Structure formats: C-alpha cells, structure tokens
Amino acid sequence: MLSVEDWAETVVADRVQQLRPLFRRPDPAQRTEYLPGGLAQCDLWFPPADVPLDFGQVGRPPVLVMVSGYSRWLSAVMIPTRQSPDLLVGHWTLISGWGRVPNALVWDNESAVGQWRSGRPQLTEAMNAFRGTLGIKVIQCRPADPEAKGLVERANGYLETSFLPGRRFGSPQDFNAQLTDWLVRANNRQHRMLGCRPLDRWDADRARHAATATGCAGGRMAADHPPSPRSLRPLGRQRLLGAPVGGWPAGRGHRRLRPGDGALRRPTRGPA
C-alpha cells in the first residue's frame, strides 16, 4: 500500500506529465500545412551571374520568386530593379502566368513592400494600392524571422543550385526565357515532402484562388470597375504600372508587358 508521500508524488508526476505538452516550445522545424489557394510566399533572389544589359553594361538584376504554399508551384522572373514599379510589374507577370490570384502574398520587410513600424506592419502606398486592386492580403513577416517564409527561401537555394550552374545568358530576356523553360521541368518533378509533383496539386490550388482578367496591367482600371481616386493616386505618381522595365519580364509562355497594354480588372472570387 502506498504511503501518503508516495501517493502525492505519483499524483503530481501524473499531472505534470499531462501539462508538459502545453508548455513545450514549438519545434522550429515543424512543417506547416497549407490549404489550397491560401497563400504564396514571395522573395527576391539575387543570382550570382553576370547578365549583359543595354549599352555594353553587365549587371546582376534581381529575380522575383513566388511559391504557392499548397502545391509548391514555383514561378520566377527577372526584373530590372527592386523598386516598386518593377517589383509590381513582375508580380503581375507571375500572377498573369498563374491565371489566378492567391488569397494572400507573404513577404519579408522588402523596402518596396513595407516595413514594421512601432510593432506593426505597414505597407507602402504602392503595394497597398496593388493589394486593394487585386482584393488580396499581403502578410509581412516579422523582422529576423526567415522561417516564416521558408518555402521561398528553399526555392531560392534550389534555383541557385539546380537552374544556374553552367548557364550563360545573352540578356535579361534570354535569362527569363531559359528560366521559364526550366520551371516547366521543375514543376513536373517529384516533390519529396509532398509525395507528388507540384503539377498534380496545381488544379486544386488554382480552383481556390481568386479569378483574374487575362489582360495585362495598364495605367487604368477597367471601366466597369472604376477605382477610387485615392487608390490610383500612388499608382499615377510612381508610374506604377507604366512599366519602365521595357518588357523584361516577358519569357516564353508569358505575355510581354507594355505601357497601356490592356487594363487591370478587379478580380472576382473563385469558389469558396
């Protein structure tokens, strides 16, 4: 028969065992489950490769990378700079390639996207106008939290180790053409964590995205969905969608963006 002391010790030990999981720190390597159409993680990749530019110059422009959380569908395009006009034209190029809009874009504190101020995320005027036009959310990760967008961080590494080695590029357009061809194969590969190909999940993913128009982004909204003057003010001031990129984002399978080429229509939501 247990003594009072032994019985009390057993009761306490059993109770501690029940409570311990509630106070366990989350595993930083724990995998997150993503729902179809939920979000896409975004980042800029700076490939260590010289690319010939105009007038005999050589540079290393950034590449905008976007990964869908559910299907792991990978898209990327080289853009001239990391400034707002080029970044958002690049975004529209990738979204046009998808034909649908994810419900949310996940970004770090890229200066053209926004910053954390006084403990709160704050989008730039241009990004906030872009977000409002598409009817989506932009989630800003807290500073010094790379795990919050681990999918796109790993995609950057994959691009650097699997796409880049042994390649030469004649221009940014050539870079995008080669990248577009390679992405077709990448999205058809077996994904170890998914147990299938990104392509196998893509239809279910897209079905939960918001619908987009097929036209390219111009300087105006469509006439049947007029925007408020306030929402267009930052766009006009920065020539946001008047593409100073000169068609850089065009790759094989993408439509070339030109100033005034069509209008950006407000999306309608897909099936819930």
N, C-alpha and C positions, 0 to 999 in steps of 0.2 A: 504494500500500500504506500502511495506517495505521501511524503510529508508535505506540510503546508508550503514550505520553502520551495520544494521541487515542483509542486503543482503551480505555484505562482510563476516560477521561472518558465515552465512549459507554456503557460497561457501567454506570457509576454513574448516568448520566442515565436509562437504561432501568429500572434498579432503583428509583430514586426515583419514576419515573412509575407503577410498579406499586404502590408503597407509599403514595403520596399519598392515594388514596381512603380508606385505612384510618384516616387521621388527620384527615380532613375533619370539621369540626363539623357536627352535624345542622342541617338547614335548619329554622328555627322555623316556616316556612310550609308545611312538608311535610305532606301530608294523611295521616291515619291511616285504615287500613282496619278496618272493624268487621264482626264476624261476627254472623249472625242470633241474636237472643236474648242477646247478650253483655252489654251494659250500657246503662244510661240515665244521662244527665247531669242533675243537679238544681241548682237555684239559686232564690233569692228575687229577684223583680223588684218594685221599688217604683214603681208608676205615678204620674207627676205629675198626678194628677187627684183632685179632692175628691169623696168619696163620703159621702152622708148616712148617719149612724148613728142609733142609738136616742136618744131624749130630746133631739132637736134638735141633736145634735152632728154635726160633719163631720170626717172623717179620711181618711187615705191608707193603708189596710191593705196588707200585703204580698201578693204573688201567688206561689204555689209553681209553678214551671215544671219540666217533666220532658220530656226529648227522648231518644228511642231512637236509639242510635248507628247501627244498620244501616239502618233505614227512614227515619230523621229524623222519625218520628211525633211530633207536638207536642201536649202536654196541659198545661193550666194551670188553677188555681183560686185565687180569693182566699180568704185565711184571716184570722182576726181579729188574730193576733199571730205573732211569730216564735218563741214559746216552744214547748217540747217537746210539750205536749198538742195545741195547734193544728197544729203542723207535722206531727205523725204522723197525726192525723186527716185532714189534707189529703193526705198521702201515700197513705193507704188509699183515699181518694176517687178519686184518679187511678189507682191500681192496680186498683180495682174497675171503673173505666171501661175499662181495658185487658182485664180478664178474665184476665190472666196476670201473672206477676211476672218482671221481668228478672233475670238471674243476678247482677247487681251494680248498685249505685247509686253514682254518682260525685258527691262533694260537696267543697266547699272547707271552710274551718275555721269554719263557722257554729256559733255557741255551743251551739245545741240539738242539734247533730250530734256534735261532738267537737273536739279540739284536738291540735296537735302538741306533745308534751312530751318534753324530753330527746332530741330527734331521732327520736321515734317517734310514730305516730298513736295517739290514744286516744279511743274513742267514749264518749259519755255513757252512763250506765246505761240511760236510756230508749231511746235509739237502739240500743244493743246488744241489749236485750230484744226490740225490734221486729224487728231483723235476724234474731235467732235464731228468733223465731216464724215468720217467713216462709222461713227457710232460705236466705238470700242473703248476699252480701258487701256491705259498704259501704267504698268506696275513698275515702280522704281525700287530697286533693291537698296537695302541699307548700305552705307559705306563699309568697305572692307569685309564684304560677305560674298566671295566668289562662288561658294557652294549654292547660292540662291539661283544661279543660272549655270549650273554645272553641265547641262546638256550642250549648250552652245560653246562653252569653254572646251569641252572634249571634241566638239565638231571642229573648232579652230585647229586643235592639235592634229586631228585626222586629216584636214586639208593640207597642213604643212608636211606631214609625213607620207601621205599617200597620193596627193594630187601634184604637189610642187616639184618633187625631185626629178631631175633630168629634163625638165621642160625649158624651152626658150619662147619668148614672146616678142612679136613684132610691134605690138601696140596694145593699148588698153582694150580695144575691140577684139583683138586676137586673144588676149587673156580671157575675156568673157566668153568668147566662142569655145575655147578649149575647156573652160570651166563648165559651161553648160553641157557639153558632151560628156564630161567626166561625171557630172552629177546624175545623169541618167543611169549610169552603171552603179554609182554609189547607192542610189535609192532602190536598186534592184538586188543589192547584196543581202545575204542573211545577217540579221542583226542578232548578236549573241544574247543580249538582255531581253529582247522581245521574243526570241524564238521564231521569228518570221522576218520577212522583208518589210521595210517601210511602205513599199508599194501595196502590200497585202492589207495594210490598215488605212491606206490613204482615202479610199472611198468613204469609209465610215467616218473618218476625220472630217473630210470636206462637207459631208452631209449635215454636220452640226455647226459649220462656220456660217457667217453671215454672207449673203449673196453680194456680189459686186457687179458693176457695169463692165462691159468689155472695152469701153473706150479708155484712152489714156488720160492722164491728168493734165488739164489745161489750166488757164488762169481763172476760169469761172466755173460755177456750179451749173448744172442743167437747169433750164428754165422752169421745169415742173417742180423743182425743189430749191427755190431761191434761198440762199443763206442770209443770215443777219449781217448788216454792215459791220458789226463788231467782230464777227468771226472771220471776215475777209480782210480786215484791216492789216493784221500782221502778214497775211499772205501777199498782199499787194506791195507792202513796204519792202519785203525782202525778196521779191520776185520768186516766191517760194516754189511755184510750180511752173515757172517760165524757164526752167532748165538751162542754167549756164553750163551744163555738162556736155552739150554738143553731141548728144546721142551716145555717150559712153556706155550706159547700161545695156544697150542692145547686144544681145548674144543670140546664138542660134536657138530658135524656139521662143524668143522674146520679141515683142514689137518695139521698134525704135521710138523713143520719146522725143517729140519736138515741141517747141513753144506753140501753144494754141491748138495742138492736135487733139481735138475732141474735148469733152467736158467730163468732169468727175461727178458722178451721180451718187446721191445719198443711198447707201445700201438698204435693202430690206432684209429682215431677219429670216434665216432659214428655219427648218423645222425645229421645234423645241426638244 
